[in-house]
């Protein structure tokens, strides 16, 4: 018996499967704009064009695009009217407005009605390409329903939420109990365990499933930008704020907002999020207008929030509000019974996506190595390793030699350096790059790039954390990256943040 959280597309084939490219529809009466945008976006997508409202609506009904770029000034009909008709056809379709006036009140009104974003003419094509990529990801999150069902048929269309272990059954039961309730949910678990999938399942089985679903990674944005992303800002509220921006709490009204890595929010942002949970009201950054919203909040973290509360790093009252219901995701090492099921699932998907249909299966020896591996990166690491293995495999059967070296030698096993060569000192990992590369060349390594980058990062992060006395915020500032990335590397490299920052070799 197999418990699976599968993926089923609504009314059309999934864009990611069987070579079908995501579809972008550009609606503009200017042939120059159509040609320019089409040329910019053609790589990796199917670009459709329309020059009128009638043609645009006909194309949407026929071709089911994933994102629409819509000129706000079209002959005969306002962009706002077209947008309302697009919403009637597909409520979840992201629409990006193209406008000649960056601070147009009409565009602001469209954003408040639920448009995804807007860009000003003349178009910044790299910025537009990045925005379209984000919109495609949003479309994926909103348009892919998650359904629990029991089946003996292996499907390659499912997502990562696969398992039939007792711990995962408890997770599925928890989702079933609370999905339909309008309560805040806190999803806890290690990095890579699938917390976003829990959030998406809660959304898909809730009464808000026909309303927007949006996700924000709190660790991926600096504090100021995170505040603006969530609450929006007024023109002139800070350097670079050249126009009003509508935040996620405003865009997502009526729907569900997923805050990932919620433990990385700054105290100021924590206070504003607490008020939204309590009152469903907020103000944009730099504004005085109180905005009413209606958002269901789902938060996720891999951090010990209770410990952060004791240290004064996280608000106790916010923790109480977020912790309306807690769903604890087990690590993959604590649900080892699911590893063969997950391997089969990802092998099916990778073989299809990478056009390696000749692969028939995996040898018992290779399967044993994969099952016994500790999987410190959880399901995300398993998925990546399966893809690497499929790419390396020649012939119909996956055997141990096609597996990454860390699996063949044990979890993250470092190379043994020759005598008097690269050695670890003062709690730091080996750092002699030349000697490391020479030893790898002598051992006929087939993943020298990945192992060299890993060795460099191990040394760099350990040394910077030593210099900052284990202060992760200071380390992030020195490295010029987010605190979330510092925390991820600490976990990945088993860096011990005690009095003397060191690498824990026993766990490698």
MARMARPA-754604 format. One record per residue (C-alpha): z negated, y, x; residue number from 1; residue in one letter. Coordinates in nm, 3 decimals, padded with zeros to 5 digits, m for minus. Each point is the difference from the previous one (the first is absolute). Last residue first. Example, Ala and Ser with C-alpha at 12.3 -4.5 7.8 and 13.67 -1.06 7.14 Angstrom:
> m00.714,m00.106,01.367,2,S
> m00.066,m00.344,m00.137,1,A
This chain:
> m00.812,01.287,03.098,508,X
> m00.344,m00.007,m00.157,507,X
> m00.186,m00.072,00.320,506,X
> 00.175,00.284,00.177,505,X
> m00.198,00.263,m00.190,504,X
> 00.146,00.319,00.149,503,X
> m00.260,00.257,00.098,502,X
> m00.158,00.332,m00.103,501,X
> m00.340,00.024,00.166,500,X
> m00.278,00.100,m00.239,499,X
> 00.161,m00.205,m00.277,498,X
> 00.345,00.052,m00.143,497,X
> 00.146,m00.342,00.082,496,X
> 00.381,00.000,00.009,495,X
> 00.134,m00.312,m00.173,494,X
> 00.363,00.098,00.077,493,X
> 00.123,m00.003,m00.361,492,X
> m00.323,00.143,m00.141,491,X
> m00.017,00.289,00.244,490,X
> 00.375,00.049,m00.041,489,X
> m00.038,00.038,m00.378,488,X
> m00.286,00.247,00.044,487,X
> 00.206,00.219,00.232,486,X
> 00.289,m00.012,m00.249,485,X
> m00.229,00.107,m00.282,484,X
> m00.143,00.282,00.205,483,X
> 00.347,00.153,00.015,482,X
> 00.197,00.063,00.319,481,X
> 00.005,00.263,00.278,480,X
> m00.162,m00.229,00.255,479,X
> m00.276,00.248,00.089,478,X
> m00.056,00.093,m00.366,477,X
> m00.007,m00.366,m00.107,476,X
> m00.255,m00.073,00.272,475,X
> m00.216,00.291,m00.120,474,X
> 00.009,m00.135,m00.356,473,X
> m00.077,m00.351,00.125,472,X
> m00.310,00.098,00.197,471,X
> m00.060,m00.304,00.223,470,X
> m00.140,00.204,00.286,469,X
> 00.319,00.214,00.003,468,X
> 00.095,m00.106,00.355,467,X
> m00.074,m00.364,m00.080,466,X
> 00.210,00.029,m00.315,465,X
> 00.284,00.144,00.212,464,X
> m00.026,m00.292,00.246,463,X
> m00.001,m00.268,m00.270,462,X
> 00.291,00.159,m00.186,461,X
> 00.215,00.033,00.312,460,X
> m00.076,m00.343,00.150,459,X
> 00.071,m00.190,m00.321,458,X
> 00.301,00.220,m00.073,457,X
> 00.159,m00.077,00.339,456,X
> m00.059,m00.374,m00.043,455,X
> 00.150,00.009,m00.352,454,X
> 00.307,00.191,00.120,453,X
> 00.048,m00.258,00.277,452,X
> m00.043,m00.293,m00.243,451,X
> 00.256,00.142,m00.246,450,X
> 00.259,00.074,00.270,449,X
> m00.044,m00.333,00.180,448,X
> 00.067,m00.212,m00.308,447,X
> 00.197,m00.294,00.145,446,X
> m00.219,m00.056,00.305,445,X
> 00.144,m00.223,00.274,444,X
> m00.342,m00.051,00.170,443,X
> 00.122,00.171,00.317,442,X
> 00.120,00.298,m00.203,441,X
> m00.344,00.026,m00.162,440,X
> m00.177,m00.002,00.337,439,X
> 00.234,00.271,00.130,438,X
> m00.059,00.213,m00.311,437,X
> m00.377,m00.021,00.042,436,X
> 00.020,00.075,00.371,435,X
> 00.204,00.314,m00.061,434,X
> m00.216,00.121,m00.290,433,X
> m00.334,m00.028,00.177,432,X
> m00.236,00.074,m00.290,431,X
> m00.201,m00.315,m00.072,430,X
> m00.242,00.066,m00.288,429,X
> m00.292,00.239,00.045,428,X
> m00.367,m00.102,m00.017,427,X
> m00.072,00.143,00.343,426,X
> 00.282,m00.207,00.154,425,X
> 00.267,m00.234,m00.136,424,X
> 00.230,m00.157,00.258,423,X
> 00.362,00.055,00.108,422,X
> 00.061,m00.172,00.333,421,X
> m00.236,m00.138,00.264,420,X
> 00.062,m00.356,m00.125,419,X
> 00.286,m00.030,m00.249,418,X
> m00.054,00.138,m00.351,417,X
> m00.079,m00.232,m00.293,416,X
> 00.196,00.128,m00.298,415,X
> m00.203,00.123,m00.299,414,X
> m00.058,m00.232,m00.298,413,X
> 00.050,00.197,m00.322,412,X
> m00.100,m00.300,m00.214,411,X
> 00.087,m00.327,00.179,410,X
> 00.265,m00.078,00.262,409,X
> 00.281,m00.105,m00.234,408,X
> m00.099,00.259,m00.258,407,X
> m00.017,00.282,00.254,406,X
> 00.337,m00.110,00.141,405,X
> 00.190,00.075,m00.317,404,X
> 00.133,m00.315,m00.172,403,X
> 00.349,m00.133,00.080,402,X
> m00.134,m00.243,00.260,401,X
> m00.232,m00.152,m00.262,400,X
> 00.284,m00.144,m00.214,399,X
> 00.177,00.160,m00.297,398,X
> 00.265,m00.244,m00.128,397,X
> 00.368,00.056,m00.092,396,X
> 00.133,00.126,00.331,395,X
> m00.070,00.313,00.198,394,X
> m00.323,00.183,m00.081,393,X
> m00.077,00.334,00.162,392,X
> 00.080,00.214,m00.308,391,X
> m00.193,m00.237,m00.227,390,X
> m00.299,00.017,00.235,389,X
> m00.006,00.379,00.009,388,X
> 00.017,00.010,m00.381,387,X
> m00.284,m00.252,m00.030,386,X
> m00.205,00.200,00.250,385,X
> 00.040,00.319,m00.203,384,X
> m00.106,m00.170,m00.325,383,X
> m00.301,m00.162,00.162,382,X
> m00.108,00.332,00.154,381,X
> 00.012,00.173,m00.339,380,X
> m00.185,m00.292,m00.158,379,X
> m00.301,00.034,00.233,378,X
> 00.020,00.203,00.322,377,X
> m00.273,m00.212,00.163,376,X
> 00.194,m00.314,m00.099,375,X
> m00.231,m00.268,00.150,374,X
> 00.276,m00.250,00.085,373,X
> m00.077,m00.358,m00.105,372,X
> 00.251,00.000,m00.287,371,X
> 00.279,00.144,00.213,370,X
> m00.055,m00.244,00.285,369,X
> m00.010,m00.296,m00.242,368,X
> 00.322,00.116,m00.168,367,X
> 00.174,00.010,00.337,366,X
> m00.108,m00.356,00.077,365,X
> 00.092,m00.126,m00.349,364,X
> 00.355,00.143,00.039,363,X
> 00.118,00.282,m00.224,362,X
> 00.277,m00.002,m00.256,361,X
> 00.368,00.012,m00.089,360,X
> 00.124,00.299,00.198,359,X
> 00.380,00.024,m00.048,358,X
> m00.044,00.282,m00.251,357,X
> m00.074,00.245,00.278,356,X
> 00.144,00.311,m00.168,355,X
> m00.289,00.223,00.110,354,X
> m00.109,00.083,m00.356,353,X
> 00.045,m00.357,m00.126,352,X
> m00.171,m00.177,00.288,351,X
> m00.271,00.270,m00.003,350,X
> m00.072,m00.049,m00.373,349,X
> m00.015,m00.377,00.007,348,X
> m00.206,00.006,00.319,347,X
> m00.233,00.253,m00.160,346,X
> m00.080,m00.220,m00.301,345,X
> m00.023,m00.321,00.197,344,X
> m00.235,00.167,00.246,343,X
> m00.210,00.144,m00.283,342,X
> m00.042,m00.344,m00.157,341,X
> m00.084,m00.156,00.339,340,X
> m00.257,00.280,00.069,339,X
> m00.174,m00.015,m00.341,338,X
> m00.250,m00.269,00.100,337,X
> m00.107,00.230,00.286,336,X
> m00.169,00.235,m00.247,335,X
> m00.277,00.136,00.221,334,X
> 00.233,00.041,00.299,333,X
> 00.231,00.198,m00.232,332,X
> m00.267,00.259,m00.067,331,X
> m00.148,00.003,m00.350,330,X
> 00.069,00.289,m00.239,329,X
> m00.311,00.149,m00.163,328,X
> 00.057,00.163,m00.338,327,X
> m00.264,00.261,m00.082,326,X
> m00.044,00.161,m00.343,325,X
> m00.138,00.348,m00.058,324,X
> m00.028,00.037,00.377,323,X
> 00.203,00.317,00.021,322,X
> m00.266,00.198,m00.187,321,X
> m00.293,m00.143,00.199,320,X
> 00.188,00.058,00.325,319,X
> 00.069,00.359,m00.103,318,X
> m00.371,00.059,m00.063,317,X
> m00.087,m00.146,00.343,316,X
> 00.239,00.235,00.178,315,X
> 00.148,m00.142,00.319,314,X
> m00.062,00.083,00.367,313,X
> m00.373,00.071,m00.035,312,X
> m00.094,m00.294,00.222,311,X
> m00.169,m00.186,m00.288,310,X
> 00.307,00.067,m00.220,309,X
> 00.227,m00.138,00.273,308,X
> m00.208,m00.320,00.006,307,X
> 00.045,m00.033,m00.375,306,X
> 00.374,00.068,00.039,305,X
> 00.049,m00.295,00.235,304,X
> 00.373,00.041,00.063,303,X
> 00.300,m00.203,m00.114,302,X
> 00.065,00.236,m00.289,301,X
> 00.174,00.021,m00.335,300,X
> m00.013,00.237,m00.296,299,X
> 00.135,m00.028,m00.355,298,X
> m00.017,00.316,m00.210,297,X
> 00.115,00.031,m00.361,296,X
> 00.138,00.349,m00.051,295,X
> m00.023,00.241,m00.292,294,X
> 00.042,00.357,00.122,293,X
> m00.121,00.349,m00.083,292,X
> 00.087,00.281,00.237,291,X
> m00.237,00.289,00.070,290,X
> 00.196,00.305,00.122,289,X
> m00.162,00.171,00.297,288,X
> 00.242,m00.099,00.275,287,X
> m00.007,m00.024,00.380,286,X
> 00.006,m00.381,m00.004,285,X
> 00.071,m00.104,m00.360,284,X
> m00.295,m00.007,m00.236,283,X
> m00.163,m00.306,m00.155,282,X
> m00.093,m00.171,m00.330,281,X
> m00.043,m00.361,m00.114,280,X
> m00.374,00.076,m00.031,279,X
> m00.185,m00.274,00.187,278,X
> 00.286,m00.169,00.186,277,X
> 00.166,00.336,00.072,276,X
> m00.331,00.142,00.123,275,X
> m00.053,m00.292,00.239,274,X
> 00.353,00.048,00.136,273,X
> m00.083,00.365,00.077,272,X
> m00.319,m00.094,00.183,271,X
> 00.169,m00.274,00.203,270,X
> 00.274,00.246,00.099,269,X
> m00.259,00.234,00.149,268,X
> m00.184,m00.289,00.173,267,X
> 00.321,m00.124,00.173,266,X
> 00.163,m00.314,m00.138,265,X
> 00.026,m00.298,00.234,264,X
> m00.213,m00.235,m00.212,263,X
> 00.267,00.010,m00.272,262,X
> 00.231,m00.215,00.212,261,X
> 00.237,m00.032,m00.298,260,X
> m00.029,00.232,m00.300,259,X
> 00.199,m00.149,m00.290,258,X
> 00.072,00.236,m00.290,257,X
> 00.068,m00.141,m00.346,256,X
> 00.175,00.171,m00.290,255,X
> m00.058,00.259,m00.271,254,X
> 00.004,00.281,00.253,253,X
> 00.175,m00.123,00.314,252,X
> 00.181,00.323,00.089,251,X
> m00.321,00.205,m00.032,250,X
> m00.226,m00.234,00.198,249,X
> 00.289,m00.050,00.245,248,X
> 00.031,00.367,00.089,247,X
> 00.253,00.259,m00.119,246,X
> 00.106,00.231,00.282,245,X
> 00.048,00.376,m00.027,244,X
> 00.225,00.154,00.260,243,X
> 00.000,00.124,00.359,242,X
> m00.322,m00.180,00.094,241,X
> 00.077,m00.002,00.373,240,X
> m00.326,00.164,00.102,239,X
> m00.249,m00.033,m00.285,238,X
> m00.040,00.101,m00.366,237,X
> 00.322,00.203,00.015,236,X
> 00.162,m00.174,m00.299,235,X
> m00.257,m00.197,m00.195,234,X
> m00.108,m00.351,00.090,233,X
> 00.003,m00.355,m00.132,232,X
> m00.309,m00.206,m00.082,231,X
> 00.063,m00.337,00.166,230,X
> 00.271,00.080,00.254,229,X
> m00.153,00.344,00.071,228,X
> m00.340,m00.154,00.078,227,X
> 00.168,m00.267,00.212,226,X
> 00.195,00.267,00.189,225,X
> m00.318,00.183,00.091,224,X
> m00.183,m00.319,00.105,223,X
> 00.278,m00.138,00.218,222,X
> 00.205,m00.273,m00.172,221,X
> 00.038,m00.374,00.065,220,X
> m00.365,m00.095,m00.053,219,X
> m00.002,00.109,m00.366,218,X
> 00.295,m00.223,m00.084,217,X
> 00.120,00.129,m00.338,216,X
> 00.147,m00.220,m00.275,215,X
> 00.159,00.096,m00.330,214,X
> 00.042,m00.189,m00.327,213,X
> 00.159,00.196,m00.285,212,X
> m00.032,m00.098,m00.369,211,X
> 00.137,m00.309,m00.174,210,X
> m00.273,m00.219,00.153,209,X
> m00.275,00.231,m00.126,208,X
> m00.151,m00.255,m00.243,207,X
> m00.075,m00.217,00.300,206,X
> 00.154,m00.325,00.126,205,X
> 00.256,00.166,00.227,204,X
> m00.256,00.248,00.135,203,X
> m00.262,m00.262,00.088,202,X
> 00.273,m00.210,00.164,201,X
> 00.116,00.303,00.200,200,X
> m00.352,00.069,00.123,199,X
> m00.049,m00.366,00.094,198,X
> 00.333,00.009,00.184,197,X
> m00.112,00.311,00.188,196,X
> m00.304,m00.191,00.127,195,X
> 00.214,m00.273,00.155,194,X
> m00.212,m00.148,00.281,193,X
> 00.164,00.201,00.279,192,X
> m00.302,00.205,00.102,191,X
> m00.324,m00.167,m00.102,190,X
> m00.127,00.010,m00.356,189,X
> m00.132,00.221,m00.274,188,X
> 00.164,00.112,m00.324,187,X
> m00.200,00.267,m00.186,186,X
> 00.085,00.030,m00.370,185,X
> m00.047,00.304,m00.226,184,X
> m00.021,m00.093,m00.366,183,X
> 00.246,00.025,m00.291,182,X
> m00.025,m00.367,m00.088,181,X
> 00.318,m00.206,m00.038,180,X
> 00.008,m00.107,00.364,179,X
> m00.375,m00.080,00.008,178,X
> m00.031,m00.366,m00.102,177,X
> 00.344,m00.118,00.111,176,X
> m00.040,00.157,00.342,175,X
> m00.337,m00.171,00.041,174,X
> 00.151,m00.337,m00.098,173,X
> 00.280,00.040,00.257,172,X
> m00.256,00.081,00.271,171,X
> m00.208,m00.306,m00.099,170,X
> 00.313,m00.215,00.024,169,X
> 00.055,00.146,00.345,168,X
> m00.340,m00.123,00.116,167,X
> 00.054,m00.347,m00.148,166,X
> 00.331,m00.040,00.189,165,X
> 00.322,00.009,m00.201,164,X
> 00.182,00.279,00.175,163,X
> 00.288,00.246,m00.001,162,X
> m00.014,00.378,m00.032,161,X
> 00.257,00.078,00.269,160,X
> 00.293,00.057,m00.236,159,X
> 00.201,m00.249,m00.199,158,X
> 00.381,m00.027,m00.007,157,X
> 00.017,m00.309,00.216,156,X
> m00.134,m00.222,m00.275,155,X
> m00.135,m00.350,00.048,154,X
> m00.031,m00.183,m00.331,153,X
> m00.328,m00.172,m00.073,152,X
> m00.115,00.285,m00.220,151,X
> m00.312,00.178,m00.116,150,X
> 00.050,00.366,m00.091,149,X
> m00.126,00.338,00.098,148,X
> 00.250,00.281,m00.042,147,X
> 00.058,00.308,00.215,146,X
> 00.272,00.231,m00.120,145,X
> 00.229,00.163,00.255,144,X
> 00.112,00.337,m00.135,143,X
> m00.292,00.220,00.097,142,X
> m00.063,m00.109,00.357,141,X
> 00.367,m00.046,00.082,140,X
> 00.088,00.338,m00.152,139,X
> m00.270,00.161,00.214,138,X
> 00.153,m00.163,00.307,137,X
> 00.341,00.134,m00.099,136,X
> m00.153,00.346,m00.046,135,X
> m00.146,m00.011,00.349,134,X
> 00.341,m00.091,00.146,133,X
> 00.159,00.280,m00.205,132,X
> m00.248,00.248,00.148,131,X
> 00.083,m00.112,00.355,130,X
> 00.373,00.036,m00.065,129,X
> m00.055,00.345,m00.152,128,X
> m00.198,00.114,00.303,127,X
> 00.278,m00.123,00.231,126,X
> 00.258,00.174,m00.226,125,X
> m00.165,00.343,m00.020,124,X
> 00.196,00.121,m00.300,123,X
> 00.111,00.362,m00.032,122,X
> m00.131,m00.016,m00.267,121,X
> m00.356,m00.088,m00.092,120,X
> m00.156,m00.339,m00.054,119,X
> m00.203,m00.123,m00.298,118,X
> m00.253,m00.273,m00.068,117,X
> m00.066,m00.306,m00.222,116,X
> 00.058,00.168,m00.337,115,X
> m00.290,m00.054,m00.243,114,X
> m00.008,00.282,m00.253,113,X
> m00.204,00.206,00.244,112,X
> 00.277,m00.037,00.254,111,X
> 00.253,00.124,m00.255,110,X
> m00.216,00.304,m00.074,109,X
> m00.018,00.076,00.372,108,X
> 00.379,m00.025,00.015,107,X
> 00.036,00.248,m00.286,106,X
> m00.248,00.231,00.170,105,X
> 00.237,00.014,00.296,104,X
> m00.176,00.012,00.337,103,X
> 00.272,m00.170,00.204,102,X
> 00.285,00.169,m00.186,101,X
> 00.339,m00.168,00.062,100,X
> m00.131,m00.322,m00.150,99,X
> 00.035,m00.374,00.052,98,X
> m00.244,m00.196,m00.213,97,X
> m00.124,m00.343,00.104,96,X
> m00.027,m00.249,m00.288,95,X
> m00.200,m00.321,00.044,94,X
> 00.085,m00.255,m00.276,93,X
> m00.318,m00.129,m00.164,92,X
> 00.057,00.137,m00.349,91,X
> 00.350,m00.149,m00.020,90,X
> 00.239,00.096,m00.281,89,X
> m00.231,00.249,m00.174,88,X
> m00.095,00.140,00.340,87,X
> 00.367,00.056,00.076,86,X
> 00.034,00.189,m00.329,85,X
> m00.291,00.224,00.093,84,X
> 00.155,00.060,00.343,83,X
> 00.331,00.096,m00.158,82,X
> m00.178,00.264,m00.208,81,X
> m00.183,00.132,00.307,80,X
> 00.323,00.010,00.201,79,X
> 00.137,00.238,m00.260,78,X
> 00.331,m00.082,m00.170,77,X
> 00.351,00.141,m00.021,76,X
> 00.077,00.023,00.369,75,X
> m00.278,m00.130,00.226,74,X
> m00.280,00.205,00.155,73,X
> m00.299,m00.225,00.085,72,X
> 00.204,m00.225,00.226,71,X
> m00.136,m00.353,m00.033,70,X
> m00.056,m00.255,00.278,69,X
> m00.076,m00.326,m00.182,68,X
> m00.183,m00.300,00.152,67,X
> 00.014,m00.377,m00.068,66,X
> 00.328,00.000,m00.193,65,X
> 00.045,m00.213,m00.314,64,X
> 00.382,m00.033,00.016,63,X
> 00.104,00.022,m00.367,62,X
> m00.268,00.210,m00.170,61,X
> m00.042,00.220,00.307,60,X
> 00.377,00.041,00.039,59,X
> 00.041,00.106,m00.364,58,X
> m00.284,00.249,00.032,57,X
> 00.157,00.154,00.311,56,X
> 00.353,00.013,m00.145,55,X
> m00.125,00.179,m00.311,54,X
> m00.210,00.243,00.204,53,X
> 00.292,00.091,00.224,52,X
> 00.126,m00.045,00.356,51,X
> m00.116,m00.357,00.069,50,X
> m00.033,m00.192,00.326,49,X
> m00.114,m00.347,00.108,48,X
> m00.133,m00.088,00.346,47,X
> m00.071,m00.364,00.087,46,X
> m00.269,m00.004,00.267,45,X
> m00.051,m00.125,00.356,44,X
> 00.206,00.276,00.165,43,X
> 00.166,00.207,m00.274,42,X
> m00.271,00.266,m00.011,41,X
> 00.142,00.278,00.221,40,X
> 00.365,m00.055,m00.098,39,X
> m00.088,00.005,m00.370,38,X
> m00.208,00.313,00.049,37,X
> 00.287,00.189,00.165,36,X
> 00.268,m00.127,m00.239,35,X
> m00.199,00.081,m00.313,34,X
> m00.104,00.340,00.136,33,X
> 00.362,00.089,00.078,32,X
> 00.118,m00.120,m00.341,31,X
> m00.234,00.245,m00.173,30,X
> m00.061,m00.113,m00.360,29,X
> m00.313,m00.190,00.104,28,X
> m00.159,m00.331,m00.102,27,X
> m00.067,m00.238,00.290,26,X
> m00.095,m00.358,m00.097,25,X
> m00.164,m00.219,00.266,24,X
> 00.016,m00.379,m00.028,23,X
> m00.202,m00.243,00.211,22,X
> 00.224,m00.260,00.164,21,X
> 00.056,m00.349,m00.139,20,X
> 00.024,m00.248,00.291,19,X
> m00.158,m00.293,m00.185,18,X
> m00.328,00.181,m00.071,17,X
> m00.136,00.345,00.069,16,X
> 00.166,00.178,m00.292,15,X
> m00.151,m00.236,m00.254,14,X
> 00.251,m00.104,m00.268,13,X
> m00.021,00.192,m00.323,12,X
> m00.180,00.026,m00.335,11,X
> m00.350,00.013,00.151,10,X
> m00.040,m00.180,00.330,9,X
> m00.243,m00.288,00.040,8,X
> m00.247,m00.033,00.285,7,X
> m00.251,m00.281,00.016,6,X
> m00.376,m00.019,00.037,5,X
> m00.040,m00.370,00.056,4,X
> m00.244,m00.272,m00.084,3,X
> 00.142,m00.341,00.088,2,X
> m00.098,m00.338,m00.140,1,X
